[in-house]
Amino acid sequence: MYEYGNARVAALRGRLIDPPGFLKLADADSPGAFLAALERMDDWRPVLRETEPLFGEPQAAIEAAIERHRSARLGGLVGWYGGSARRLVEALVMPLDAERVMAVVRRRSGGASAAAVGTSVVGGALLGAAALGALARTATLSDLVAGLAATGLLSRSDTHRLAAGIEARRGQRWLEDRLTEAFDRARDERAAGGGQDARFVRAILASERAEGAIVAAELLDEGPAAAWLVERSTSLPRLDRQARQGPRDPLGIGAVAGYVSAVEAQAIRLRACLTRIVAGWGPEAIVPYLARTGG
């Protein structure tokens, strides 16, 4: 069930940016130099060929490339697995879809036109750019969330509840909280069942939610800067730990979980390297992001 997909995953792991590669990126003296260094990396060159012509300056091209790389690598995993293994892989990569859907909902709620949102979306893992763009271009926000059931991403009962709440004007906070809960239930359903692999995925989901609760509380109490610090000190250690554990399970779901974690940790570090250049951080500020943590 896992042999073919995990062999592909093992090959992809070798294309991840290594510590010396991150140091080179962090030492770049401009976004243009950062972009040039990223273009020399085999796993990034094809993505940058797609994004660079669409943007007028390097920083925007890099930011877009990071998001498209996440979509390409995490979305590509699902088709390599079948049966119960595929369901577990979906549970692992669905946070990217939740993130994309939430961004679309926020933009539509904020008054952005359906056309503007629909033409600028980046695909998730299970929902490609075309499918997500079609949802974004629906006539109303209620139609958008209802359409998530047709994609198979969320259950009909959850999407009906969301649409009813929108019609009843329950508010943005209610909508975002219920949408998060719906994605959590969808992931739980995919990770249900017996066996070591399912239990392993459920443990990952529990860790993610505990971490998210801490970050949310910090955001409420202390603000975005403190929440970002907490997220760095909790997310990166967890992702690094899971990434290191992946190769120890070459015939199970652990290999997939490790690669998913490695891709997400890589994206965090790339954003930190780019921020160091744009915001003028000193060398000492980037060290906590580049150090491999989570023993």
C-alpha positions as CSV (number, residue, x, y, z in Angstrom):
1,M,0.0,0.0,0.0
2,Y,2.9,2.4,0.8
3,E,5.9,1.1,-1.2
4,Y,5.4,3.0,-4.4
5,G,4.5,6.3,-2.8
6,N,7.1,6.1,-0.2
7,A,9.8,5.4,-2.7
8,R,8.7,8.7,-4.5
9,V,8.7,10.5,-1.2
10,A,12.2,9.3,-0.4
11,A,13.4,10.7,-3.7
12,L,11.8,14.1,-3.0
13,R,13.4,14.3,0.4
14,G,16.7,14.5,-1.3
15,R,15.6,17.7,-3.1
16,L,14.8,19.6,0.1
17,I,17.0,22.6,1.0
18,D,19.8,21.5,3.3
19,P,21.3,23.6,6.1
20,P,24.1,25.0,3.9
21,G,21.5,26.0,1.3
22,F,19.5,27.9,3.9
23,L,22.7,29.7,5.1
24,K,23.4,30.9,1.5
25,L,19.8,32.1,1.2
26,A,20.0,33.9,4.5
27,D,23.3,35.6,3.5
28,A,21.8,37.0,0.3
29,D,22.0,40.8,0.3
30,S,18.8,41.5,-1.6
31,P,15.6,39.7,-2.7
32,G,17.1,39.6,-6.2
33,A,20.2,37.7,-4.9
34,F,17.9,35.4,-2.9
35,L,15.8,34.7,-6.0
36,A,19.0,33.9,-8.0
37,A,20.2,31.5,-5.3
38,L,16.8,29.8,-5.2
39,E,16.8,29.4,-9.0
40,R,20.0,27.3,-8.8
41,M,18.1,24.7,-6.8
42,D,16.6,21.9,-8.9
43,D,13.4,21.6,-6.9
44,W,12.7,25.3,-7.2
45,R,13.7,26.1,-10.7
46,P,10.4,24.9,-12.4
47,V,8.2,26.7,-9.9
48,L,10.1,29.9,-10.3
49,R,9.8,29.7,-14.1
50,E,6.0,29.8,-13.6
51,T,5.9,32.5,-11.0
52,E,8.7,34.9,-12.0
53,P,7.0,36.2,-15.2
54,L,3.9,37.0,-13.3
55,F,5.5,39.5,-10.9
56,G,7.4,42.7,-11.3
57,E,9.8,42.3,-8.4
58,P,11.7,39.5,-6.8
59,Q,10.1,39.5,-3.3
60,A,6.6,38.9,-4.7
61,A,7.9,36.2,-7.0
62,I,9.6,34.4,-4.1
63,E,6.5,34.6,-1.9
64,A,4.3,33.2,-4.7
65,A,6.9,30.4,-5.4
66,I,6.9,29.3,-1.8
67,E,3.1,28.9,-1.8
68,R,3.0,27.2,-5.2
69,H,5.8,24.8,-4.1
70,R,3.8,23.8,-1.1
71,S,0.8,23.1,-3.3
72,A,2.8,21.1,-5.9
73,R,4.6,19.0,-3.4
74,L,1.8,18.3,-0.9
75,G,-0.9,17.9,-3.6
76,G,1.3,15.5,-5.6
77,L,1.5,13.1,-2.7
78,V,-2.2,12.0,-2.7
79,G,-2.2,10.4,-6.1
80,W,0.6,8.0,-5.2
81,Y,-1.6,6.1,-2.6
82,G,-4.8,4.2,-2.6
83,G,-7.4,2.8,-0.2
84,S,-7.0,3.6,3.5
85,A,-3.5,4.9,2.9
86,R,-4.8,7.6,0.6
87,R,-7.3,8.7,3.3
88,L,-4.5,9.1,5.8
89,V,-2.4,11.1,3.4
90,E,-5.4,13.4,2.8
91,A,-5.7,13.9,6.5
92,L,-2.0,15.0,6.7
93,V,-2.1,17.5,3.8
94,M,-5.6,19.0,4.4
95,P,-4.3,21.9,6.5
96,L,-3.1,23.5,3.3
97,D,-6.6,23.3,1.8
98,A,-8.1,24.7,5.1
99,E,-5.6,27.6,4.9
100,R,-6.5,28.4,1.2
101,V,-10.2,28.2,1.8
102,M,-10.0,30.4,4.9
103,A,-8.1,33.0,2.9
104,V,-10.7,33.0,0.1
105,V,-13.5,33.3,2.7
106,R,-11.8,36.2,4.4
107,R,-11.3,38.1,1.2
108,R,-14.9,37.5,0.1
109,S,-16.1,38.6,3.5
110,G,-13.9,41.7,3.3
111,G,-15.6,42.8,0.2
112,A,-13.3,41.6,-2.6
113,S,-15.1,40.7,-5.8
114,A,-15.6,37.1,-6.7
115,A,-13.7,37.7,-10.0
116,A,-10.7,39.3,-8.2
117,V,-10.4,36.5,-5.7
118,G,-11.0,33.7,-8.2
119,T,-8.2,34.8,-10.5
120,S,-5.6,35.1,-7.7
121,V,-6.0,31.9,-5.7
122,V,-3.2,29.4,-5.2
123,G,-4.3,25.8,-5.1
124,G,-4.2,23.7,-2.0
125,A,-3.4,20.0,-1.7
126,L,-6.7,18.3,-2.5
127,L,-8.2,21.4,-4.2
128,G,-6.3,22.6,-7.2
129,A,-6.2,26.2,-8.3
130,A,-8.9,25.7,-10.8
131,A,-11.3,24.1,-8.3
132,L,-10.6,26.6,-5.7
133,G,-10.9,29.4,-8.2
134,A,-14.3,28.1,-9.2
135,L,-15.4,28.1,-5.6
136,A,-14.1,31.6,-5.1
137,R,-16.1,32.9,-8.1
138,T,-19.5,31.6,-6.8
139,A,-22.2,34.2,-6.5
140,T,-22.4,34.3,-2.7
141,L,-20.4,33.2,0.3
142,S,-23.1,30.7,1.1
143,D,-22.7,29.2,-2.3
144,L,-19.0,29.0,-1.7
145,V,-19.1,27.0,1.5
146,A,-21.9,24.8,0.1
147,G,-19.7,24.0,-2.8
148,L,-17.1,22.5,-0.5
149,A,-19.4,19.5,-0.1
150,A,-19.5,18.8,-3.8
151,T,-15.7,18.7,-3.9
152,G,-15.7,16.0,-1.2
153,L,-13.5,18.1,1.0
154,L,-16.1,18.7,3.8
155,S,-19.3,16.9,4.7
156,R,-22.7,18.1,3.6
157,S,-23.9,18.4,7.1
158,D,-21.1,20.8,7.9
159,T,-21.4,22.9,4.8
160,H,-25.2,23.2,5.3
161,R,-24.6,24.4,8.8
162,L,-22.0,26.9,7.6
163,A,-24.3,28.2,4.8
164,A,-27.2,28.6,7.3
165,G,-25.0,30.5,9.7
166,I,-23.9,32.9,6.9
167,E,-27.5,33.5,5.9
168,A,-28.3,34.2,9.5
169,R,-25.5,36.7,9.7
170,R,-23.7,34.9,12.6
171,G,-20.6,36.9,12.0
172,Q,-17.0,36.4,10.7
173,R,-15.7,34.9,14.0
174,W,-18.5,32.3,14.1
175,L,-17.8,31.4,10.4
176,E,-14.1,31.0,10.9
177,D,-14.5,29.0,14.1
178,R,-17.1,26.7,12.5
179,L,-15.0,26.3,9.3
180,T,-12.0,25.3,11.3
181,E,-14.1,22.7,13.2
182,A,-15.5,21.3,9.9
183,F,-12.0,20.8,8.6
184,D,-11.0,19.1,11.9
185,R,-13.9,16.7,11.6
186,A,-13.1,16.0,8.0
187,R,-9.5,15.1,8.9
188,D,-10.7,13.0,11.9
189,E,-13.0,11.0,9.5
190,R,-10.1,10.3,7.2
191,A,-7.9,9.2,10.1
192,A,-10.5,7.0,11.7
193,G,-10.1,3.2,12.0
194,G,-7.7,0.8,13.6
195,G,-4.1,0.1,12.9
196,Q,-0.8,1.7,13.8
197,D,-0.8,4.1,10.8
198,A,-4.2,5.5,11.7
199,R,-3.2,5.9,15.4
200,F,0.0,7.7,14.3
201,V,-1.9,10.2,12.2
202,R,-4.4,10.8,15.0
203,A,-1.6,11.6,17.3
204,I,-0.3,14.1,14.8
205,L,-3.7,15.8,14.6
206,A,-3.9,16.0,18.4
207,S,-0.4,17.6,18.6
208,E,-1.4,20.2,15.9
209,R,-4.6,21.1,17.7
210,A,-2.9,21.5,21.1
211,E,-0.3,23.7,19.5
212,G,-2.9,25.8,17.7
213,A,-4.8,26.4,20.9
214,I,-1.6,27.7,22.5
215,V,-0.9,30.1,19.6
216,A,-4.6,31.3,19.5
217,A,-4.5,32.0,23.3
218,E,-1.2,33.9,22.9
219,L,-2.7,35.9,19.9
220,L,-5.7,36.9,22.0
221,D,-3.7,37.8,25.2
222,E,-0.4,39.3,23.8
223,G,-0.9,40.0,20.1
224,P,0.5,38.9,16.8
225,A,4.2,39.3,17.6
226,A,4.0,37.1,20.7
227,A,1.9,34.6,18.9
228,W,4.5,34.4,16.1
229,L,7.3,33.8,18.6
230,V,5.3,31.0,20.3
231,E,4.5,29.5,16.9
232,R,8.2,29.5,16.0
233,S,9.1,27.9,19.3
234,T,6.4,25.2,19.0
235,S,5.8,24.6,15.3
236,L,9.4,24.2,14.1
237,P,10.4,21.7,16.8
238,R,7.3,19.6,16.1
239,L,7.8,19.7,12.4
240,D,11.6,19.0,12.6
241,R,10.9,16.1,15.0
242,Q,8.3,14.5,12.6
243,A,10.6,15.2,9.6
244,R,13.5,13.3,11.3
245,Q,11.2,10.4,12.2
246,G,9.9,9.9,8.6
247,P,12.8,7.8,7.2
248,R,12.4,5.4,10.1
249,D,9.1,4.2,8.7
250,P,9.8,3.5,5.0
251,L,6.8,1.2,4.6
252,G,4.2,3.2,6.6
253,I,2.5,6.5,6.9
254,G,5.4,7.9,8.9
255,A,7.4,8.5,5.7
256,V,4.6,10.7,4.3
257,A,4.1,12.6,7.6
258,G,7.9,13.2,7.8
259,Y,8.0,14.7,4.3
260,V,4.9,16.8,4.8
261,S,6.5,18.2,8.0
262,A,9.8,18.8,6.2
263,V,8.0,20.8,3.4
264,E,6.2,23.0,5.9
265,A,9.3,23.6,8.0
266,Q,11.2,24.5,4.8
267,A,8.5,27.1,3.9
268,I,8.7,28.6,7.4
269,R,12.5,28.9,7.1
270,L,12.3,30.4,3.6
271,R,9.9,33.1,4.8
272,A,12.2,33.9,7.7
273,C,15.3,34.2,5.4
274,L,13.4,36.5,3.1
275,T,12.1,38.6,6.0
276,R,15.6,38.9,7.3
277,I,16.6,40.5,4.0
278,V,13.6,42.7,3.5
279,A,13.2,43.8,7.2
280,G,17.0,44.2,7.8
281,W,17.2,41.6,10.6
282,G,20.7,41.1,12.0
283,P,22.4,37.7,11.6
284,E,21.5,36.7,15.1
285,A,17.8,37.0,14.5
286,I,17.7,34.3,11.9
287,V,19.7,31.7,13.9
288,P,16.6,30.3,15.8
289,Y,14.8,29.6,12.5
290,L,17.7,27.8,10.9
291,A,18.7,25.6,13.8
292,R,17.2,22.1,13.6
293,T,15.2,21.6,16.8
294,G,12.8,19.1,18.3
295,G,14.8,16.1,19.4
